[in-house]
Amino acid sequence: MAVRIRFDNTHNIIPPTFVLANRSGEKYGTVPASNIRYGDSFNSYGELSFDVYKYQDGKEYHLWNKLQNFKLLWCREYNTWFEITVAIDESNDLVKNIEAKSLGECETSQIMLYGIEINTEDISRDDYKPTILYDPNNKDASLLHRIMEKAPNYKISHVDTSIKTIQRTFSFDGISLYDAFQEIAKEINCIFIFNNGVTSDGKIAREINVYDLESYCLACGYRDEFSHKCPKCGSKSILSGYGNE
């Protein structure tokens, strides 16, 4: 998640605005965060931590009792939703220590998959159909649709054309949906990007995009790690892989 740090006229960092909400995205109000720390890494969780004091300018913070585990937090400047965990400061019970992780990665890490076979022993079934990565017209033969049945509040927003029809074998049993995404990404050499922002109507997006990390030749269909020109047919009509270099 790319974050743009804002500065005021005196070159001091302008703190981001945090809004506390319930699981459906209903907003309660802003959170007076102190000692904000933020960490982000490519293809992983975005993480926040900060402290909230019970009393602000001599008055009790009106959402103190709503500041609980698994509530949601929206950062306006980052346009990102997070899930929070809350702990009382051991040395001062008037301070709550907040840890927050980006919502999509959190929620899909809590959804477990059991006994899902993709193009393995399921081929012995009479109704077996070869399963490809993504087929919006045949969800029974679409890998992403099959593993996301337990996450109906999430939708697949985009899958690169170059990887939609790739067929591989997978067995998912006792692992999270998020970890399944990582296995698929490693096998196919693609990347799953969560949209943890808001939709045009202000609701939580909960969208997943899948991008190819390899280049794809539009002329001959060759897919590999290359740039500028297809090494197989020489065509310069290529779709470059996700990102730069």
N, C-alpha and C positions, 0 to 999 in steps of 0.2 A: 504494500500500500504506500503510494507516494504521499508524503506529508510536506506541506509548505509551511515553514515557520515564518510568522509575521513579526515585524519589529515596529516599534513606535518611532517618533521623531528623534528620540534620544538614543536610539539603537538598543533599547531594551526589548526583550521578547514579550510579545503580547500573549498572555495565557489563553489557551483554548477554552471554549464554553462547553461545559458538560451538562447534559439534561438527564435526569433520572426518569425511568419509565418501567411499566410492567412488561410481561412477556409478549403481549400483543402489540406493544409499541405506544400505549397510551402514556402520554407524558405527564409527570407530576410537577416538575419544576427544576430549576438549575441547582447545581451542586457546587458549593464553595470549596474548590480543591486547593490544597496547599502542597508544596514539595512535589510537584508533578515530575514524573519520570516516564519516558517513552522509549520503547525499543521495537525495532521492526527488522525482519529479515526476509529475503526473497523466498516466496513459496512456503511461507510458514505463518504462524500467528503474529498479529500485531498485538503488543502488550503495553498496558499502561499501569502505573501505580501512583497513588497519591494519598494524602491524609485529609480527613474532614474533622473539623473541631465542632463539638456539640454547641458551643456558644460562639456567636459572631457579634462583636461589638456589644457584648453584654446581654444579647438576646439568644434564646435557644433556637437552633436551626430547625425550622418547621418540618423538615422531612427526615429528621434524625431517625425516627422509628421505622421509616420506610426504607432506609438504607440497609438492605438485607441481601444475603446470598441469593444469587441467580436472578436478581433484578437486572434490568438492561440499562445501558448508558449510551446516550448518543452524543457524539462530538460534532458540533455544528461545523467547525472549521475543516475537519477532516472528512465530513459527511460519512461517518462510520459508526456502526452500532457495535457495542461490546457487551459481554456478559461479565458480571462482577462477582467477586467473593469478598466477604467483609470479615475483618477481625478487629477486636478491641485491642488497643495498644496495651501491652502488659504493664507498662509503667504509668499509664494514665488512661483511666476508663472514660475520659471525656474526649478521647480521640479514636476515630475509626480508621484503620489502615485498609485501603481499597486496592485490590488487584483486579485488573480487567483484561480480558482477551477478546480478540475480534470474534464476532458472533457466529459467522458461518463455520469457522473451524471448530469452535466450541460445540455447537449443536450437533454437527455431523460426527464429532468424536464421541458423543454420548449415544449414538444410534448403533446398535450392534447387529451384525449379520451372522446368520447361522445356516449351514447346510446349503449354500448356494453354489451350484456347479455350472460353469460356463464352458460349453464345448468340450466337456470331459465325459464323465459317466452318463450325463444326460443324453448323449447321442443314441443310447439304446432305447429311448422312449419312442413309441409309435408316432407321437406328435412332434418329434424333435425338428427344430429348425435351426440352421446355423446362425449363431448370434454374432452380430457385428457391433462395433462400438456404439453407434447411434443410428437408429432408424425411427424417426417420428411417426412413420406410417404403419409400423409393425412393432409395437412395444414389446411383444413376447420374444422378439428376436433382436432386441436392442439392449445391449449390456447396461448402459446407463439407466434406462428405464427399469430394468429388472432389479438392480441393486438399490434404486432409490424409491422403491415402493413404500418403504417405512418412513420416508421423508416427504409426505405429500405437500407440505408447506414450502418446499423448495422446487424450483423449476430450472430446467436446462435452458439457458438463454442463448447460448451459441456453442457450436462445435465446428471447428475448421473442416472444410470440405475434404481436404487432403487426408484426413484420418477417420472420417465417418465410417467407412466400409472395412476398416481393419478388423480382422478376425483373429482372436487369440484364445488360449485356454486359461481359465482361472478357477480357483477353489477358495471360497470365502467362508470361513467357519470360526466364529469366536473372535472376530476382529471388528473394529468400528468401520463405519462408512467412510470416515476421513482416511483411515489407513488403507482401505480398499482403493480409494482414489490415488493414493501414493503408489500402490502396487501397479495400478494401471498406467500411471504416468511413467514409471520406471520401465515397464515392459514396452510401451508404445513410443516412448520418448516424446511425451507431451506434457502440458502443465495445466493444472486446474486453478482457476482464479475465481475467488468468491467476490460477488458484489455485496458488500455489507452496508451499502448506503440506503437511500430512500428512493421510492418510485415517484413518478410524476404526481401521484395523488397523495404523497406524503407517507405512505406505508413502508414498512421494512421490506427491502427488495428480496432478500433470500434467493439470489440468483447465482447460478454456476456457469462459468464459461470455460471451454476446453480449447486450448490452442496447441498447434503443432510446433515443436521445437526444431523440426527439420525443414529443409526447403523442399519444394515440390515443383516438378517440371510440368507445366500445363500442356506441353507438346507431346511428351511420351509417357508421362505418369511416373517418372523416376522420382524416388523420395530418398533423401540422404542429407548429410551435413555438407552443404556446398553453398557457394554464393556466386552471384553475377551470371554464371553460365552453367547449363546442365552438362555434367561430365560424360553423360551417356549419348545424348543426341546433339549437343552443342547449342541448343536453343537458349535464348536469353529471356524467354517468356516463362518466368518462374514466380512462385509464391515463396517469399522468404520466411524462414522460421520466426517464431515469436521473439521479440527483443532485438537488441543490437549487439553484434559480436558476442 
